[in-house]
Amino acid sequence: MAVNFGVLGAGRIGQVHATAIASVPGARLLAIADPVAAAAKAVQDAHNCDVRTIDQIAASDDIDAVVICTPTDTHADLIERFARAGKAIFCEKPVDLSLARVRECLTIVDDEGAFLMVGFQRRFEPDFNVLKDAIDAGKIGEVEMVTLTSRDPSPPPYDYIKRCGGIFRDMTIHDFDVARWLLGEEVETVMAAASVLTDPEIAKLGDFDSVNVILRTASGKQATINNSRRATYGYDQRIEVHGSLGAVSALNHPEARIQFAGPEGYTIPPNQHFFITRYAGAYAAEIAAFVKAVQDGAPPPVGGHDGLMALALADAAVLSVAEARAVQVGEILC
């Protein structure tokens, strides 16, 4: 049985998900909704789908699932609406920028018995999955330390920085989710440091562009995260997991997997430039996992609790920077 989708939002991430749906067997894109007519028309032309309003998608009997790619401050309301409408829901991170609002939303999802998957695509990146499989197979023994590097080639527009909730809730939140996934335990304490090193205007907007975070679980496992909004050499995405028997790493993806050799040594092409190309396969795999879970009647592979916990770690990091101390996650969740 095919799963018929409506995508809410025809911006950059909506276009990414529309393309992913089109690439997945068993998934069909039937409708796109966006208040900007030209954006909706572009997706319609690319994928031969209808342009409908959100109201029409909610009332459409031929739509089984929605992908929410609208601005963050609309996510929780739309999740609740489509939970009540009986649609399976995929929502881009975060559910909301307020933990209290996320809790309210997840309560309604539970009350309605709705299917909700939160968009943390890095869990579905093929190399990262091979790395996770090696951990689960015991090849490196017990996980002891996780190191995550995530650096963007350049900062986002100022208007985006104003409304994204800050670097910890917008960018580092992906690393918080990956850290939880790889550590295999919940994080107990968060210690963060943050600076503005790339653009003074970012400081005027109340945000940071360069951050480091240390996470620690109750058993003592640690994860270290480093983020920057400026990597002059391309999109930097690396993982190393150290264990009692060895280590496993996932490396960057260059534009081509070739190597040049000459009198000056060895060189490789630059990294892929940004997330749309670096994670194209992950977005498709994410939608495929969503479709399979819906078809099988199984729980979502990344659910509302995962969204809640990643946001809690982000809030703990914000507090850690503000008060220059280690923050217990329980302080945030109480």
C-alpha positions in Angstrom: 0.0 0.0 0.0 1.4 3.4 -1.0 1.5 6.2 1.5 0.1 9.4 0.0 1.8 12.6 1.2 1.0 16.2 1.5 3.9 18.5 2.2 3.3 21.7 4.2 5.8 24.4 3.1 7.6 24.7 -0.2 10.8 26.4 1.0 14.2 24.9 0.9 13.5 22.0 3.3 10.1 21.4 1.8 11.7 21.0 -1.6 14.2 18.5 -0.1 11.5 16.4 1.4 9.4 16.5 -1.8 12.4 15.2 -3.7 12.9 12.5 -1.1 9.3 11.4 -1.3 9.5 11.2 -5.1 12.6 8.9 -4.8 11.1 6.4 -2.3 9.1 3.3 -3.5 5.7 3.2 -1.7 5.6 7.0 -1.2 3.6 9.4 -3.4 3.5 13.1 -3.2 -0.1 14.2 -3.9 -0.1 17.8 -2.7 2.0 20.8 -1.7 0.8 23.7 0.4 2.5 27.1 0.7 1.1 30.7 1.0 3.7 31.8 -1.6 2.1 30.7 -4.9 5.3 30.7 -6.9 7.0 28.4 -4.4 4.1 25.9 -4.4 4.0 26.0 -8.2 7.7 25.2 -8.4 7.2 22.0 -6.4 4.0 21.2 -8.4 5.9 21.5 -11.7 8.8 19.4 -10.4 6.8 16.6 -9.0 3.4 16.7 -10.8 1.4 17.1 -7.6 -1.6 19.3 -6.6 -1.4 22.7 -5.0 -3.8 22.6 -2.0 -4.3 24.7 1.1 -3.5 23.3 4.5 -7.2 23.2 5.2 -7.8 21.1 2.1 -5.0 18.7 2.9 -6.4 18.2 6.4 -9.8 17.4 5.0 -8.5 15.2 2.1 -9.3 11.6 2.3 -6.6 10.7 -0.2 -3.8 12.1 2.0 -2.4 9.6 4.5 0.6 11.5 5.9 1.9 15.1 6.1 5.5 16.4 6.2 5.6 19.7 8.2 8.2 22.1 6.7 6.7 25.3 7.8 8.3 27.9 10.2 9.1 26.5 13.7 6.5 28.5 15.5 3.8 26.7 13.5 5.0 23.1 14.1 3.2 22.3 17.4 -0.2 23.7 16.2 0.1 21.8 12.9 1.1 18.5 14.7 -2.0 18.8 16.9 -4.3 19.6 14.0 -3.1 16.7 11.9 -3.1 14.3 14.9 -6.8 15.1 15.3 -7.3 14.7 11.5 -5.9 11.1 11.7 -2.9 11.7 9.5 0.6 10.2 10.1 2.9 13.1 10.8 6.5 13.8 9.9 7.7 17.1 11.4 11.0 18.8 10.8 12.9 19.6 14.0 12.2 21.2 16.5 8.6 20.5 17.6 8.7 23.9 19.2 11.3 26.2 20.9 9.5 25.8 24.3 9.8 22.6 26.2 6.4 23.3 27.9 4.8 23.6 24.5 6.5 20.5 23.2 5.1 18.6 26.2 1.6 19.9 25.5 1.8 18.9 21.9 3.1 15.4 22.7 0.2 14.9 25.2 -2.3 15.5 22.4 -0.3 13.2 20.0 -0.6 10.4 22.7 -4.2 11.1 23.4 -5.1 10.9 19.7 -2.9 7.8 19.2 -1.2 9.6 16.4 2.0 8.7 14.5 4.6 11.4 14.9 8.2 11.2 13.6 10.6 14.1 14.2 13.1 15.0 11.5 16.7 14.2 12.6 18.0 13.0 9.3 21.6 12.3 10.5 20.4 9.0 12.1 19.7 7.8 8.5 23.0 8.8 6.8 24.4 5.6 5.3 28.0 6.0 6.7 26.7 6.9 10.2 24.5 3.8 10.1 27.5 1.6 9.3 29.3 3.3 12.2 26.3 2.6 14.5 26.1 -1.0 13.3 29.8 -1.5 14.2 29.0 -0.2 17.7 26.0 -2.4 18.1 28.0 -5.4 16.9 30.5 -4.8 19.7 33.4 -4.2 17.4 34.8 -1.3 19.6 33.6 -2.7 22.9 31.8 -0.5 25.3 31.3 3.1 24.1 33.4 5.5 26.2 33.7 8.8 24.3 31.9 10.3 21.3 33.3 13.2 19.3 31.1 15.1 16.9 32.3 17.8 14.5 29.7 19.9 12.7 30.7 23.1 10.9 28.7 25.0 8.3 30.5 26.7 5.4 28.9 30.1 6.3 26.3 31.6 8.7 22.6 31.7 7.7 20.9 35.0 6.9 20.4 37.4 9.8 16.6 37.1 9.5 17.0 33.4 10.1 19.3 33.9 13.1 16.7 36.2 14.6 14.0 33.5 14.6 15.8 30.1 14.8 16.1 30.0 18.6 19.9 30.3 18.6 22.7 28.0 17.5 22.1 25.4 20.2 18.4 24.9 19.3 19.0 25.2 15.5 22.3 23.7 14.7 23.7 21.8 17.7 20.3 20.1 18.3 21.3 17.7 15.5 24.5 16.8 17.3 22.6 16.4 20.6 20.3 13.8 18.9 23.2 11.9 17.4 25.1 12.0 20.7 22.1 10.4 22.5 21.8 7.8 19.7 25.5 6.8 19.8 26.0 7.0 23.6 23.0 4.6 24.2 22.3 6.4 27.4 20.5 9.6 28.4 22.7 12.6 29.1 22.9 13.7 32.8 25.1 16.9 32.6 25.8 19.5 30.0 28.7 22.0 29.9 28.9 24.5 27.1 31.1 27.4 25.9 30.2 29.8 23.2 31.7 32.7 21.3 31.2 34.9 18.3 34.3 34.6 16.1 33.0 34.9 12.5 30.6 37.9 12.4 30.1 40.6 15.1 26.5 41.1 13.9 25.6 37.7 15.2 26.5 38.9 18.7 24.2 41.9 18.2 21.4 39.4 17.4 22.0 37.6 20.7 23.5 34.4 19.2 26.8 32.7 18.8 28.7 31.2 15.9 31.3 29.0 17.6 30.4 26.5 20.4 31.8 23.5 22.2 29.7 21.2 24.4 30.7 18.3 26.8 27.9 15.9 27.6 28.2 13.3 30.4 25.9 10.3 31.2 25.3 8.9 34.6 27.7 6.0 33.9 30.5 8.5 32.9 30.3 8.2 29.1 31.1 11.5 27.4 30.3 13.2 24.1 32.1 16.3 22.9 30.5 18.5 20.3 32.2 21.3 18.3 30.2 23.6 16.0 31.1 26.6 13.9 29.2 28.7 11.4 32.3 29.1 9.3 34.3 26.3 7.6 36.2 27.8 4.7 36.9 24.4 3.3 33.3 23.2 3.0 30.6 21.4 5.1 32.5 19.6 7.8 30.6 16.5 9.2 32.6 14.0 11.2 32.1 11.4 13.9 34.6 9.4 16.0 33.4 6.9 18.7 36.1 5.6 21.1 35.4 2.3 22.9 37.0 -0.2 25.2 38.3 -2.3 22.3 38.9 0.4 19.6 37.4 3.2 17.7 35.2 3.8 14.7 35.0 7.0 12.6 32.8 8.5 9.8 34.6 11.0 7.6 33.6 13.9 5.4 32.2 13.4 1.9 34.3 15.2 -0.7 32.7 16.3 -4.0 34.4 13.4 -5.6 36.0 10.4 -4.0 39.3 10.6 -5.8 42.9 11.6 -4.8 45.5 13.5 -6.7 49.2 12.8 -6.3 52.0 15.1 -7.4 55.4 16.6 -6.4 53.7 18.6 -3.6 51.9 15.6 -2.1 48.4 14.2 -2.1 45.2 16.2 -2.4 41.5 15.4 -2.5 38.6 17.5 -3.8 36.8 19.9 -1.4 34.0 18.7 0.9 30.4 18.8 -0.4 29.3 22.3 0.2 26.1 22.0 2.4 23.5 19.8 3.9 21.3 19.4 0.9 23.9 17.5 -1.0 25.7 15.9 2.0 22.5 14.4 3.4 20.5 13.8 0.2 20.7 10.1 0.8 19.8 10.5 4.5 16.6 12.4 3.7 15.5 9.7 1.3 16.3 7.0 3.8 14.4 8.9 6.5 11.3 9.1 4.4 11.7 5.4 3.5 11.8 4.6 7.3 8.8 6.7 7.9 6.8 4.9 5.1 7.8 1.5 6.4 6.8 2.2 10.0 3.4 3.6 8.8 2.8 0.6 6.6 3.9 -1.9 9.3 2.0 -0.2 12.1 5.3 0.2 14.0 6.5 3.0 16.2 8.4 5.8 14.5 12.2 5.3 14.5 12.6 8.9 15.9 9.7 10.0 17.9 8.4 12.9 19.9 10.5 12.0 23.0 13.7 12.2 20.9 12.6 15.7 19.9 11.9 16.6 23.5 15.2 15.4 24.8 17.3 17.1 22.1 15.6 20.4 22.9 16.2 19.8 26.6 19.9 19.4 26.0 19.9 22.6 23.9 18.2 24.5 26.7 20.8 23.1 29.1 23.6 24.3 26.9 22.0 27.8 26.8 21.8 27.9 30.6 25.4 26.5 30.9 26.8 29.4 28.8 24.7 32.0 30.6 25.8 30.8 34.1 29.2 29.4 33.2 28.6 26.1 34.9 27.7 22.5 34.3 23.9 22.0 34.1 22.0 19.0 35.2 19.5 18.0 32.6 17.0 17.3 35.4 17.0 21.0 36.1 15.6 21.6 32.6 13.1 18.8 32.7 11.7 19.4 36.1 
